[in-house]
């Protein structure tokens, strides 16, 4: 089961079953793409820590995306683009749009808060849903590696956020 706390109950049911490795790999691809977009958005900041954080996210998520694409092809795991994947992408687009017009410190604070929230949600979903549900062992290993980097990104985001206080 997976819960997307950022999606309202009106637009998406709170808990739905995953549709196997194909949906999991599609969700992981979407998460990587979302973090690439979020990392790119950080280039707007005048804060060096935030720009560096964004560059790191882009670099790591591009590597992960490349690995996921290769794993999918090699192991013949087709991406299953479900409604959940679509809604996750829409949620990410809305969140980035909500901070796009902000500037200076307001952008920096909102950006880091958004990253902390989203990265926390990703970790919860990986621990509770993705990793325990995946059947392909190579995909499971890749998810555990991704989880490691997401946790590191979350720690960095929290540290940056603390520097604003």
Backbone as a chain_set.jsonl record, in Angstrom:
{"seq": "XXXXXXXXXXXXXXXXXXXXXXXXXXXXXXXXXXXXXXXXXXXXXXXXXXXXXXXXXXXXXXXXXXXXXXXXXXXXXXXXXXXXXXXXXXXXXXXXXXXXXXXXXXXXXXXXXXXXXXXXXXXXXXXXXXXXXXXXXXXXXXXXXXXXXXXXXXXXXXXXXXXXX", "coords": {"N": [[0.837, -1.188, 0.0], [0.35, 2.301, -0.587], [0.697, 5.649, 0.417], [0.045, 8.922, -0.414], [0.67, 11.629, 1.092], [0.61, 14.287, 0.356], [-1.379, 14.552, -1.488], [-4.762, 15.346, -1.878], [-7.649, 13.838, -0.351], [-9.831, 14.135, -1.931], [-8.915, 14.176, -4.553], [-7.469, 11.874, -4.814], [-7.407, 8.555, -3.666], [-6.542, 7.663, -0.302], [-5.068, 5.325, 0.265], [-3.748, 2.861, -1.812], [-3.303, -0.191, -3.66], [-0.099, -1.248, -4.878], [0.93, -1.831, -8.272], [2.814, -3.885, -8.808], [6.29, -4.471, -9.823], [6.59, -2.936, -12.14], [5.02, -0.617, -11.764], [6.268, 0.346, -9.481], [8.856, 0.903, -10.442], [8.207, 2.869, -12.268], [7.253, 4.851, -10.547], [9.602, 5.377, -9.145], [11.164, 6.363, -11.223], [9.678, 8.691, -11.724], [10.033, 10.038, -9.273], [12.803, 10.505, -9.371], [12.907, 12.208, -11.63], [11.37, 14.331, -10.66], [12.986, 15.239, -8.557], [15.173, 16.079, -10.019], [14.041, 18.226, -11.402], [13.396, 19.823, -9.182], [15.941, 20.269, -8.169], [17.037, 21.737, -10.254], [15.47, 24.019, -10.067], [16.595, 25.207, -7.865], [18.682, 26.69, -8.786], [17.898, 29.261, -9.063], [18.228, 30.497, -6.667], [20.057, 32.803, -4.642], [21.623, 31.941, -2.692], [24.456, 30.178, -1.973], [24.681, 27.654, -0.743], [22.178, 26.508, -1.223], [22.08, 26.493, -4.018], [24.251, 24.758, -4.531], [23.28, 22.47, -3.279], [21.078, 21.94, -4.928], [22.428, 21.408, -7.345], [23.787, 19.077, -6.618], [21.609, 17.365, -6.155], [20.555, 17.212, -8.761], [22.69, 15.991, -10.119], [22.986, 13.472, -8.738], [20.397, 12.381, -9.018], [20.137, 12.218, -11.797], [22.06, 10.275, -12.304], [20.901, 8.127, -10.916], [18.499, 7.914, -12.332], [19.435, 7.139, -14.852], [20.502, 4.65, -14.158], [18.176, 3.306, -13.332], [16.726, 3.281, -15.715], [18.393, 1.65, -17.304], [18.336, -0.701, -15.783], [15.633, -1.344, -15.983], [15.439, -1.886, -18.733], [17.343, -3.99, -19.088], [16.346, -5.984, -17.382], [13.852, -6.298, -18.323], [11.615, -4.936, -17.244], [8.773, -3.382, -17.548], [7.728, 0.007, -17.544], [4.991, 0.994, -15.682], [2.739, 3.292, -16.098], [0.754, 4.561, -14.017], [-2.286, 6.007, -12.66], [-1.534, 6.95, -10.181], [1.18, 7.556, -10.571], [0.942, 9.63, -12.421], [-0.465, 11.521, -10.88], [1.406, 12.015, -8.888], [3.409, 13.292, -10.348], [2.001, 15.604, -11.121], [1.51, 16.77, -8.615], [4.113, 17.434, -7.838], [4.763, 19.332, -9.821], [2.905, 21.347, -9.223], [3.781, 22.055, -6.651], [6.383, 23.084, -7.136], [5.689, 25.212, -8.786], [4.368, 26.772, -6.953], [6.344, 28.025, -5.491], [7.828, 29.34, -7.297], [7.52, 32.1, -7.95], [8.498, 33.376, -5.78], [11.173, 35.128, -4.102], [14.599, 35.695, -3.131], [15.214, 35.353, 0.336], [12.703, 34.337, 1.032], [12.132, 32.564, -1.041], [14.267, 30.765, -0.632], [13.737, 29.681, 1.932], [11.162, 28.562, 1.536], [11.771, 26.78, -0.503], [13.635, 25.0, 0.742], [11.993, 24.015, 2.789], [10.052, 22.724, 1.241], [11.645, 20.752, 0.015], [12.443, 19.282, 2.259], [9.964, 18.282, 3.152], [9.1, 16.8, 0.863], [11.244, 14.966, 0.454], [11.167, 13.587, 2.856], [8.648, 12.351, 2.612], [9.203, 10.686, 0.422], [11.128, 8.947, 1.53], [9.58, 7.651, 3.509], [7.691, 6.365, 1.88], [9.377, 4.703, 0.391], [10.442, 3.031, 2.388], [8.145, 1.882, 3.529], [6.59, 0.996, 1.394], [7.722, 0.728, -1.348], [10.297, -0.701, -1.232], [9.7, -3.046, 0.408], [7.763, -4.217, -1.256], [8.806, -4.771, -3.775], [9.752, -7.171, -6.222], [11.854, -7.961, -7.925], [15.205, -8.573, -7.38], [17.471, -7.066, -8.142], [16.344, -4.599, -8.667], [15.444, -4.067, -6.099], [17.89, -3.738, -4.749], [18.804, -1.457, -6.079], [16.851, 0.352, -5.261], [17.392, 0.478, -2.529], [19.889, 1.691, -2.58], [19.191, 4.152, -3.741], [17.537, 5.044, -1.688], [19.415, 5.49, 0.331], [20.797, 7.743, -0.718], [18.697, 9.587, -0.893], [18.123, 9.915, 1.813], [20.502, 11.147, 2.622], [20.303, 13.525, 1.163], [18.074, 14.624, 2.394], [19.069, 15.059, 4.975], [21.01, 17.025, 4.38], [19.323, 19.058, 3.413], [17.871, 19.665, 5.722], [19.923, 20.644, 7.331], [20.664, 22.93, 5.887], [18.293, 24.352, 6.126], [18.209, 24.813, 8.877], [20.202, 26.691, 9.07], [18.972, 29.071, 8.489], [17.768, 30.025, 10.706]], "CA": [[0.0, 0.0, 0.0], [1.109, 3.545, -0.637], [-0.068, 6.842, 0.79], [0.659, 10.189, -0.804], [0.07, 12.582, 2.023], [0.463, 15.587, -0.273], [-2.54, 14.564, -2.368], [-5.978, 15.396, -1.075], [-8.538, 12.686, -0.488], [-10.791, 14.427, -2.997], [-8.341, 13.887, -5.866], [-6.811, 10.577, -4.854], [-7.648, 7.797, -2.444], [-5.405, 7.705, 0.617], [-4.275, 4.1, 0.203], [-4.047, 2.032, -2.976], [-2.285, -1.223, -3.837], [0.852, -1.062, -5.976], [0.737, -2.78, -9.366], [4.019, -4.645, -9.069], [7.568, -3.815, -10.084], [6.435, -1.951, -13.208], [4.561, 0.643, -11.183], [7.31, 0.818, -8.566], [9.947, 1.502, -11.216], [7.669, 4.115, -12.835], [7.236, 5.818, -9.451], [11.0, 5.745, -8.874], [11.564, 7.254, -12.318], [9.011, 9.973, -11.494], [10.703, 10.687, -8.143], [14.082, 11.008, -9.882], [12.636, 13.361, -12.496], [10.909, 15.432, -9.81], [14.133, 15.786, -7.837], [15.971, 16.805, -11.014], [13.356, 19.508, -11.59], [13.561, 20.606, -7.955], [17.337, 20.688, -8.114], [17.201, 22.789, -11.257], [14.818, 25.224, -9.531], [17.487, 25.809, -6.868], [19.633, 27.596, -9.448], [17.34, 30.601, -8.918], [18.625, 31.041, -5.374], [21.327, 33.519, -4.507], [22.308, 31.258, -1.604], [25.378, 29.173, -2.518], [24.353, 26.334, -0.183], [20.989, 25.986, -1.914], [22.474, 26.181, -5.41], [25.076, 23.546, -4.481], [22.359, 21.38, -2.958], [20.34, 21.653, -6.157], [23.345, 20.768, -8.301], [24.015, 17.715, -6.132], [20.395, 16.594, -6.428], [20.476, 16.962, -10.202], [23.731, 15.016, -10.463], [22.656, 12.15, -8.186], [19.142, 11.854, -9.572], [20.41, 11.821, -13.182], [22.741, 8.982, -12.223], [19.902, 7.147, -10.518], [17.567, 7.751, -13.449], [20.142, 6.341, -15.853], [20.584, 3.281, -13.649], [16.819, 2.742, -13.346], [16.374, 3.021, -17.123], [19.179, 0.491, -17.723], [17.807, -1.858, -15.064], [14.342, -1.655, -16.603], [15.686, -2.5, -20.044], [18.071, -5.256, -18.939], [15.506, -6.965, -16.694], [12.551, -6.305, -18.997], [10.561, -4.443, -16.358], [8.106, -2.275, -18.242], [7.19, 1.063, -16.696], [3.53, 1.054, -15.668], [2.379, 4.674, -15.779], [-0.581, 4.536, -13.43], [-2.861, 7.277, -12.194], [-0.72, 7.382, -9.056], [2.385, 8.173, -11.123], [0.514, 10.904, -13.004], [-0.797, 12.455, -9.793], [2.654, 12.381, -8.226], [4.05, 14.301, -11.208], [1.214, 16.837, -11.026], [1.764, 17.329, -7.289], [5.44, 18.044, -7.882], [4.678, 20.54, -10.654], [2.184, 22.367, -8.442], [4.626, 22.515, -5.555], [7.439, 23.952, -7.668], [5.049, 26.44, -9.263], [3.959, 27.581, -5.794], [7.478, 28.796, -4.969], [8.517, 29.93, -8.445], [7.465, 33.56, -7.958], [9.159, 33.906, -4.588], [12.565, 35.498, -4.335], [15.49, 35.901, -2.005], [15.104, 34.445, 1.477], [11.393, 33.671, 1.0], [12.317, 31.412, -1.924], [15.188, 29.82, 0.002], [13.036, 29.002, 3.027], [10.099, 27.735, 0.958], [12.42, 25.705, -1.252], [14.161, 23.983, 1.652], [10.841, 23.377, 3.436], [9.475, 21.815, 0.257], [12.551, 19.613, -0.142], [12.356, 18.474, 3.483], [8.682, 17.578, 3.121], [9.062, 15.808, -0.213], [12.228, 13.909, 0.686], [10.637, 12.779, 3.959], [7.592, 11.509, 2.039], [9.836, 9.655, -0.411], [11.718, 7.942, 2.42], [8.496, 6.869, 4.106], [7.134, 5.507, 0.834], [10.358, 3.675, 0.054], [10.544, 2.085, 3.506], [6.882, 1.209, 3.806], [5.892, 0.475, 0.231], [8.516, 0.328, -2.513], [11.303, -1.736, -0.955], [9.101, -4.327, 0.796], [6.878, -4.763, -2.284], [9.497, -5.087, -5.018], [10.062, -8.597, -6.4], [13.149, -8.099, -8.594], [16.263, -8.288, -6.401], [18.328, -5.983, -8.626], [15.584, -3.377, -8.431], [15.457, -3.846, -4.651], [19.209, -3.191, -4.424], [18.827, -0.089, -6.602], [15.996, 1.156, -4.385], [18.103, 0.698, -1.262], [20.914, 2.689, -2.87], [18.473, 5.413, -3.89], [17.083, 5.44, -0.365], [20.591, 6.025, 1.008], [21.062, 9.099, -1.197], [17.576, 10.45, -0.503], [18.32, 10.229, 3.232], [21.586, 12.13, 2.689], [19.77, 14.799, 0.673], [17.199, 15.134, 3.442], [19.942, 15.567, 6.038], [21.577, 18.291, 3.884], [18.251, 20.058, 3.359], [17.587, 20.08, 7.105], [21.053, 21.454, 7.788], [20.532, 24.24, 5.225], [17.131, 25.025, 6.723], [18.619, 25.254, 10.216], [21.064, 27.879, 8.958], [18.135, 30.251, 8.324], [17.185, 30.429, 12.003]], "C": [[0.875, 1.242, 0.0], [0.191, 4.711, -0.318], [0.71, 8.056, 0.3], [-0.006, 11.269, 0.023], [-0.147, 13.95, 1.399], [-0.744, 15.673, -1.192], [-3.798, 14.526, -1.515], [-6.829, 14.163, -1.33], [-9.544, 12.895, -1.61], [-10.234, 14.053, -4.367], [-7.728, 12.503, -5.95], [-7.085, 9.828, -3.57], [-6.387, 7.726, -1.596], [-4.5, 6.483, 0.471], [-4.714, 3.286, -1.002], [-2.965, 0.966, -3.099], [-1.362, -0.876, -5.006], [0.641, -2.154, -7.02], [2.057, -3.441, -9.769], [5.236, -3.787, -9.392], [7.472, -2.746, -11.168], [5.954, -0.61, -12.695], [5.622, 1.216, -10.236], [8.419, 1.508, -9.35], [9.484, 2.802, -11.886], [7.612, 5.209, -11.768], [8.646, 6.297, -9.125], [11.512, 6.669, -9.981], [10.955, 8.638, -12.111], [9.674, 10.735, -10.347], [12.039, 11.266, -8.595], [13.876, 12.255, -10.736], [12.188, 14.572, -11.681], [12.077, 16.067, -9.062], [15.087, 16.513, -8.781], [15.356, 18.183, -11.239], [13.516, 20.41, -10.366], [14.991, 21.111, -7.827], [17.629, 21.813, -9.077], [16.597, 24.101, -10.759], [15.716, 25.946, -8.533], [18.474, 26.781, -7.485], [19.174, 29.052, -9.354], [17.841, 31.291, -7.643], [19.944, 31.792, -5.462], [22.191, 32.887, -3.415], [23.151, 30.111, -2.184], [25.059, 27.773, -2.015], [23.172, 25.707, -0.918], [21.328, 25.635, -3.362], [23.314, 24.906, -5.452], [24.238, 22.31, -4.182], [21.583, 20.96, -4.208], [21.2, 20.945, -7.197], [23.629, 19.325, -7.908], [22.803, 16.832, -6.423], [20.287, 16.247, -7.904], [21.474, 15.874, -10.597], [23.348, 13.609, -10.003], [21.396, 11.552, -8.814], [19.304, 11.493, -11.052], [21.122, 10.482, -13.226], [21.743, 7.881, -11.901], [18.915, 6.871, -11.648], [18.185, 6.886, -14.543], [20.217, 4.878, -15.424], [19.229, 2.582, -13.682], [16.408, 2.394, -14.775], [17.115, 1.771, -17.623], [18.655, -0.785, -17.064], [16.48, -2.308, -15.668], [14.539, -2.397, -17.916], [16.311, -3.887, -19.903], [17.192, -6.355, -18.347], [14.083, -7.036, -17.244], [11.396, -5.99, -18.038], [9.964, -3.218, -17.04], [7.576, -1.27, -17.218], [5.673, 1.057, -16.818], [3.145, 2.432, -15.162], [0.928, 4.721, -15.305], [-1.064, 5.949, -13.101], [-2.038, 7.83, -11.035], [0.548, 8.091, -9.537], [2.039, 9.55, -11.69], [0.24, 11.941, -11.918], [0.446, 12.898, -9.031], [3.386, 13.458, -9.025], [3.323, 15.644, -11.112], [1.454, 17.541, -9.692], [3.102, 18.06, -7.281], [5.429, 19.338, -8.686], [3.984, 21.673, -9.913], [3.058, 22.927, -7.331], [5.722, 23.455, -6.054], [6.862, 25.272, -8.174], [4.692, 27.363, -8.096], [5.105, 28.412, -5.22], [8.21, 29.566, -6.064], [8.574, 31.458, -8.401], [8.108, 34.202, -6.731], [10.596, 34.282, -4.927], [13.305, 35.619, -3.01], [15.243, 34.876, -0.897], [13.761, 33.709, 1.506], [11.46, 32.435, 0.101], [13.162, 30.351, -1.217], [14.498, 29.009, 1.1], [11.964, 28.069, 2.468], [10.68, 26.541, 0.21], [12.919, 24.614, -0.3], [13.036, 23.277, 2.408], [10.192, 22.353, 2.507], [10.34, 20.572, 0.085], [12.488, 18.697, 1.074], [11.071, 17.655, 3.487], [8.692, 16.464, 2.078], [10.043, 14.664, 0.018], [11.795, 13.005, 1.841], [9.555, 11.838, 3.449], [8.185, 10.377, 1.213], [10.44, 8.565, 0.468], [10.658, 7.048, 3.048], [7.941, 5.89, 3.079], [8.099, 4.383, 0.46], [10.405, 2.605, 1.137], [9.274, 1.251, 3.68], [6.329, 0.463, 2.603], [6.802, -0.088, -0.857], [9.426, -0.854, -2.204], [10.664, -3.056, -0.521], [8.282, -5.003, -0.316], [7.6, -5.261, -3.532], [9.885, -6.564, -5.054], [11.453, -8.808, -6.992], [14.268, -7.67, -7.646], [17.192, -7.168, -6.857], [17.64, -4.632, -8.44], [15.575, -3.052, -6.936], [16.789, -3.234, -4.215], [19.307, -1.74, -4.873], [17.985, 0.845, -5.731], [16.681, 1.45, -3.055], [19.222, 1.725, -1.448], [20.281, 4.076, -3.01], [18.021, 5.933, -2.53], [18.22, 6.076, 0.435], [20.834, 7.475, 0.594], [19.933, 10.061, -0.853], [17.727, 10.86, 0.963], [19.442, 11.258, 3.405], [21.113, 13.498, 2.219], [18.871, 15.437, 1.73], [18.023, 15.734, 4.58], [20.552, 16.908, 5.631], [20.527, 19.394, 3.871], [17.92, 20.568, 4.76], [18.697, 20.978, 7.643], [20.997, 22.86, 7.169], [19.389, 25.022, 5.889], [17.457, 25.572, 8.107], [19.459, 26.53, 10.151], [20.266, 29.169, 8.776], [17.604, 30.783, 9.648], [18.093, 31.372, 12.73]], "O": [[1.991, 1.236, 0.518], [-0.963, 4.74, -0.746], [1.902, 8.191, 0.577], [-1.09, 11.755, -0.3], [-1.001, 14.705, 1.861], [-1.1, 16.765, -1.634], [-3.885, 13.767, -0.549], [-6.741, 13.531, -2.383], [-10.053, 11.927, -2.177], [-10.992, 13.656, -5.253], [-7.488, 12.003, -7.049], [-7.004, 10.409, -2.488], [-5.279, 7.73, -2.132], [-3.278, 6.612, 0.548], [-5.906, 3.047, -1.197], [-1.828, 1.193, -2.687], [-1.793, -0.285, -5.997], [0.225, -3.266, -6.693], [2.366, -3.537, -10.957], [5.22, -2.563, -9.256], [8.198, -1.753, -11.121], [6.431, 0.431, -13.146], [5.842, 2.426, -10.201], [8.872, 2.584, -8.962], [10.277, 3.728, -12.054], [7.894, 6.371, -12.06], [8.861, 7.48, -8.862], [12.212, 7.644, -9.706], [11.633, 9.648, -12.299], [9.858, 11.949, -10.438], [12.374, 12.396, -8.242], [14.592, 13.243, -10.58], [12.577, 15.702, -11.975], [12.153, 17.29, -8.946], [15.742, 17.472, -8.372], [16.066, 19.188, -11.262], [13.743, 21.613, -10.498], [15.22, 22.251, -7.423], [18.38, 22.735, -8.76], [17.152, 25.172, -11.003], [15.612, 27.162, -8.372], [19.046, 27.613, -6.78], [19.973, 29.97, -9.543], [17.871, 32.519, -7.561], [20.823, 31.454, -6.255], [23.351, 33.259, -3.239], [22.619, 29.192, -2.807], [25.152, 26.807, -2.772], [23.175, 24.509, -1.198], [20.906, 24.595, -3.867], [23.105, 24.061, -6.322], [24.455, 21.242, -4.756], [21.454, 19.772, -4.502], [20.754, 19.999, -7.846], [23.703, 18.448, -8.769], [22.945, 15.697, -6.88], [19.964, 15.113, -8.256], [21.13, 14.945, -11.327], [23.382, 12.665, -10.792], [21.345, 10.357, -9.103], [18.668, 10.548, -11.519], [20.829, 9.646, -14.08], [21.74, 6.828, -12.54], [18.543, 5.723, -11.888], [17.526, 6.004, -15.093], [20.016, 3.976, -16.237], [19.144, 1.402, -14.022], [15.814, 1.343, -15.018], [16.519, 0.928, -18.294], [18.545, -1.825, -17.713], [16.238, -3.502, -15.842], [13.888, -3.409, -18.176], [15.857, -4.844, -20.53], [17.278, -7.514, -18.753], [13.227, -7.737, -16.705], [10.366, -6.664, -18.02], [10.583, -2.156, -17.095], [7.047, -1.645, -16.171], [5.132, 1.109, -17.922], [3.211, 2.713, -13.966], [0.003, 4.9, -16.098], [-0.339, 6.932, -13.251], [-1.864, 9.043, -10.92], [0.942, 9.111, -8.972], [2.763, 10.519, -11.462], [0.661, 13.093, -12.025], [0.522, 14.04, -8.577], [3.916, 14.413, -8.457], [3.959, 16.695, -11.031], [1.587, 18.764, -9.646], [3.204, 19.177, -6.773], [6.025, 20.332, -8.27], [4.423, 22.822, -9.969], [3.073, 24.135, -7.096], [5.96, 24.505, -5.457], [7.476, 26.326, -8.01], [4.712, 28.586, -8.235], [4.861, 29.403, -4.533], [9.11, 30.355, -5.777], [9.586, 32.044, -8.783], [8.242, 35.423, -6.657], [11.159, 33.81, -5.915], [12.711, 35.642, -1.932], [15.085, 33.685, -1.162], [13.699, 32.567, 1.961], [10.912, 31.386, 0.438], [12.804, 29.173, -1.209], [14.664, 27.791, 1.179], [11.869, 26.913, 2.881], [10.15, 25.433, 0.28], [12.651, 23.432, -0.518], [13.114, 22.071, 2.644], [9.83, 21.256, 2.932], [9.819, 19.459, 0.017], [12.481, 17.474, 0.933], [11.094, 16.463, 3.792], [8.335, 15.324, 2.374], [9.696, 13.504, -0.204], [12.028, 11.797, 1.807], [9.538, 10.66, 3.807], [7.725, 9.239, 1.293], [10.278, 7.38, 0.178], [10.823, 5.83, 3.111], [7.746, 4.713, 3.383], [7.681, 3.246, 0.239], [10.408, 1.411, 0.836], [9.341, 0.052, 3.947], [5.679, -0.572, 2.752], [6.666, -1.249, -1.243], [9.331, -1.896, -2.852], [11.05, -4.105, -1.036], [8.128, -6.224, -0.315], [7.061, -6.088, -4.268], [10.296, -7.133, -4.042], [12.155, -9.74, -6.598], [14.277, -6.538, -7.164], [17.658, -6.39, -6.024], [18.285, -3.643, -8.094], [15.688, -1.887, -6.554], [16.809, -2.313, -3.398], [19.825, -0.892, -4.147], [18.364, 1.992, -5.494], [16.559, 2.552, -2.52], [19.469, 2.54, -0.559], [20.785, 5.054, -2.457], [18.115, 7.13, -2.256], [18.019, 7.073, 1.13], [21.051, 8.339, 1.444], [20.185, 11.229, -0.553], [17.489, 12.015, 1.314], [19.337, 12.147, 4.25], [21.477, 14.518, 2.805], [18.908, 16.651, 1.932], [17.696, 16.807, 5.086], [20.608, 17.832, 6.443], [20.801, 20.527, 4.267], [17.712, 21.765, 4.957], [18.427, 21.961, 8.333], [21.251, 23.854, 7.849], [19.523, 26.213, 6.172], [17.027, 26.669, 8.464], [19.429, 27.348, 11.071], [20.829, 30.257, 8.897], [17.048, 31.88, 9.698], [17.769, 31.815, 13.832]]}, "num_chains": 1, "name": "protein.A"}
